[in-house]
Amino acid sequence: MNSTDKPGAGGQRQSGGRNTRRRAREFAVQGLYEWLISASDSGLIEAGLRASPGFDRCDKAHLASLLHGSIREVSHLTEKFGKHLDRPIEQVSPVERAVLMVGTYEMIHHPEVPYRVVINEAVDLAKVFGGPEGHRFINGIMDKVAADSGVAQGLR
């Protein structure tokens, strides 16, 4: 570990103040947004992301899991968070849908990441990419997904 790499949350390495998993989540949201808008092939989307600035400081395996897993399980994920929506899924912005997909997928399939970290990261992603109140919406939905999945009750 060099002087610019420090342990981050959950033992993740940080480089330049941003941990590698956070970058993976950011790229996953960007990729899912593109997929939701264009329905492009996920492999082409990932190839485009690889050319983005900062990609070299991203946890590539985590990105691949989040991006491809979320696309593969879009129906299941939408079912998990969709029952908590206050409006039809079609009225949820593509950015918020992408954040909910990433957060829900990570909560279900990455038990090594504490559920509170998943929720906090989803809220932060909504602050970066979403509208002014999107983070509150994301927080409320992700809290309910955590309760439904049992992780909020200490079952994980």
C-alpha positions as CSV (number, residue, x, y, z in Angstrom):
1,M,0.0,0.0,0.0
2,N,1.5,3.3,-1.0
3,S,1.0,6.6,0.8
4,T,-2.1,7.6,-1.3
5,D,-3.9,4.3,-0.6
6,K,-5.6,4.0,2.7
7,P,-8.1,1.5,4.1
8,G,-11.6,2.7,3.5
9,A,-15.0,1.5,4.8
10,G,-15.1,-2.2,4.9
11,G,-11.4,-2.5,4.2
12,Q,-11.7,-1.0,0.8
13,R,-8.7,0.9,-0.6
14,Q,-8.9,4.6,-1.2
15,S,-7.0,6.4,-3.8
16,G,-7.2,10.2,-4.1
17,G,-10.0,10.3,-1.4
18,R,-12.4,8.1,-3.2
19,N,-12.6,4.4,-2.5
20,T,-12.6,1.9,-5.3
21,R,-16.0,0.4,-4.6
22,R,-17.6,3.9,-4.5
23,R,-16.2,4.4,-8.0
24,A,-17.6,1.1,-9.1
25,R,-21.0,2.1,-7.8
26,E,-20.8,5.4,-9.6
27,F,-19.8,3.7,-12.9
28,A,-22.6,1.1,-12.4
29,V,-25.2,3.9,-12.0
30,Q,-23.9,5.6,-15.1
31,G,-24.0,2.3,-17.0
32,L,-27.5,1.4,-15.8
33,Y,-28.7,4.9,-16.7
34,E,-27.4,4.3,-20.2
35,W,-29.0,0.9,-20.3
36,L,-32.4,2.2,-19.1
37,I,-32.3,5.0,-21.7
38,S,-31.0,3.1,-24.7
39,A,-31.3,-0.6,-23.9
40,S,-27.8,-1.0,-25.3
41,D,-25.8,-4.2,-24.7
42,S,-24.3,-4.3,-21.3
43,G,-20.9,-5.4,-22.7
44,L,-20.8,-2.3,-24.9
45,I,-21.8,-0.2,-22.0
46,E,-19.1,-1.6,-19.8
47,A,-16.6,-1.1,-22.7
48,G,-17.6,2.6,-22.9
49,L,-17.2,2.9,-19.1
50,R,-13.7,1.5,-19.3
51,A,-12.7,4.5,-21.4
52,S,-13.9,6.9,-18.8
53,P,-11.5,9.0,-16.7
54,G,-10.9,7.4,-13.3
55,F,-11.9,3.9,-14.4
56,D,-8.4,2.7,-13.5
57,R,-9.2,3.5,-9.8
58,C,-12.4,1.5,-9.8
59,D,-13.1,-2.0,-8.3
60,K,-13.7,-3.6,-11.7
61,A,-15.0,-6.9,-10.3
62,H,-17.5,-5.0,-8.2
63,L,-18.6,-2.9,-11.1
64,A,-19.1,-6.0,-13.3
65,S,-21.2,-7.6,-10.6
66,L,-23.4,-4.5,-10.0
67,L,-23.8,-3.6,-13.7
68,H,-24.4,-7.0,-15.2
69,G,-26.2,-8.5,-12.2
70,S,-28.6,-5.6,-12.0
71,I,-29.4,-5.8,-15.7
72,R,-29.8,-9.6,-15.5
73,E,-32.1,-9.3,-12.4
74,V,-34.0,-6.1,-13.4
75,S,-37.4,-7.7,-12.9
76,H,-36.6,-9.2,-9.5
77,L,-34.9,-6.0,-8.3
78,T,-37.9,-3.8,-9.5
79,E,-40.2,-6.1,-7.6
80,K,-38.1,-5.8,-4.4
81,F,-38.1,-2.0,-4.4
82,G,-41.2,-1.3,-6.5
83,K,-43.6,-2.3,-3.8
84,H,-42.4,0.6,-1.8
85,L,-42.7,3.3,-4.4
86,D,-45.2,6.1,-4.0
87,R,-45.7,6.2,-7.8
88,P,-45.6,3.9,-10.8
89,I,-42.1,2.8,-11.8
90,E,-42.5,4.6,-15.1
91,Q,-42.6,7.9,-13.2
92,V,-39.4,7.3,-11.4
93,S,-36.5,9.0,-13.0
94,P,-33.9,6.8,-14.8
95,V,-31.2,8.1,-12.4
96,E,-33.3,7.1,-9.3
97,R,-34.1,3.7,-10.9
98,A,-30.4,3.1,-11.6
99,V,-29.5,4.0,-8.0
100,L,-32.3,1.7,-6.6
101,M,-31.2,-1.1,-8.8
102,V,-27.5,-0.9,-7.7
103,G,-28.4,-0.5,-4.1
104,T,-31.0,-3.3,-4.1
105,Y,-28.6,-5.7,-6.0
106,E,-25.7,-4.9,-3.7
107,M,-27.9,-5.4,-0.6
108,I,-29.1,-8.8,-1.8
109,H,-25.9,-10.2,-3.4
110,H,-23.0,-8.6,-1.5
111,P,-23.5,-9.6,2.2
112,E,-19.9,-8.6,2.9
113,V,-21.0,-4.9,2.5
114,P,-23.0,-3.8,5.6
115,Y,-26.5,-2.8,4.7
116,R,-26.0,0.6,6.3
117,V,-23.1,1.2,3.9
118,V,-25.3,0.2,1.0
119,I,-28.0,2.6,2.0
120,N,-25.5,5.5,2.6
121,E,-23.8,4.9,-0.7
122,A,-27.1,4.9,-2.5
123,V,-28.1,8.1,-0.8
124,D,-24.7,9.6,-1.8
125,L,-25.2,8.5,-5.4
126,A,-28.6,10.1,-5.5
127,K,-27.0,13.4,-4.2
128,V,-24.4,13.3,-6.9
129,F,-26.5,12.2,-9.9
130,G,-30.1,12.8,-9.0
131,G,-32.5,15.7,-8.4
132,P,-32.5,17.9,-5.3
133,E,-34.8,15.7,-3.2
134,G,-33.9,12.3,-4.8
135,H,-31.6,11.3,-1.9
136,R,-34.6,11.4,0.5
137,F,-36.7,9.3,-1.8
138,I,-33.8,6.8,-2.2
139,N,-33.2,6.7,1.6
140,G,-36.8,5.9,2.3
141,I,-37.0,3.1,-0.3
142,M,-33.7,1.5,0.6
143,D,-34.6,1.5,4.3
144,K,-37.8,-0.5,3.4
145,V,-35.8,-2.9,1.2
146,A,-33.4,-3.5,4.0
147,A,-36.3,-4.2,6.4
148,D,-38.0,-6.6,3.9
149,S,-34.8,-8.5,3.3
150,G,-34.1,-9.0,7.0
151,V,-30.7,-7.3,7.0
152,A,-32.0,-4.4,9.2
153,Q,-33.1,-6.9,11.8
154,G,-29.6,-8.3,12.1
155,L,-30.2,-11.3,10.0
156,R,-27.1,-10.5,8.1
